[in-house]
């Protein structure tokens, strides 16, 4: 048996409180746990941040940046 009897009783109680079968409660719990898992590990995230910090990105007032984008779009005929 994967779970001891006490654990199984607790799962039944929790599932019943949610008006679910134990199987459905477990499926939902596993889906939730899977969604909460990070897409990549911490070291890879740090590596991505360090790599992106090596580039120069436009900065400035958001309104000025949006105007520049719109002006470029209009000038290229993508309007």
WOGI-V820403 format. One record per backbone hydrogen bond with DSSP energy under -0.5 kcal/mol. CO is the residue of the C=O (numbers start at 1). NH is the residue of the N-H. If there is no record, write none. Layout:
# WOGI-V820403
co->(CO & CO)
nh->(NH & NH)
This chain:
# WOGI-V820403
co->(4 & 5 & 6 & 7 & 8 & 9 & 10 & 11 & 12 & 13 & 14 & 15 & 15 & 16 & 21 & 22 & 23 & 24 & 25 & 26 & 27 & 28 & 29 & 30 & 31 & 32 & 33 & 34 & 41 & 42 & 43 & 44 & 45 & 46 & 47 & 48 & 49 & 50 & 51 & 52 & 55 & 61 & 62 & 63 & 64 & 65 & 66 & 67 & 68 & 69 & 70 & 71 & 72 & 73 & 73 & 74)
nh->(8 & 9 & 10 & 11 & 12 & 13 & 14 & 15 & 16 & 17 & 18 & 18 & 20 & 19 & 25 & 26 & 27 & 28 & 29 & 30 & 31 & 32 & 33 & 34 & 35 & 36 & 37 & 37 & 45 & 46 & 47 & 48 & 49 & 50 & 51 & 52 & 53 & 54 & 54 & 55 & 57 & 65 & 66 & 67 & 68 & 69 & 70 & 71 & 72 & 73 & 74 & 75 & 76 & 77 & 78 & 77)
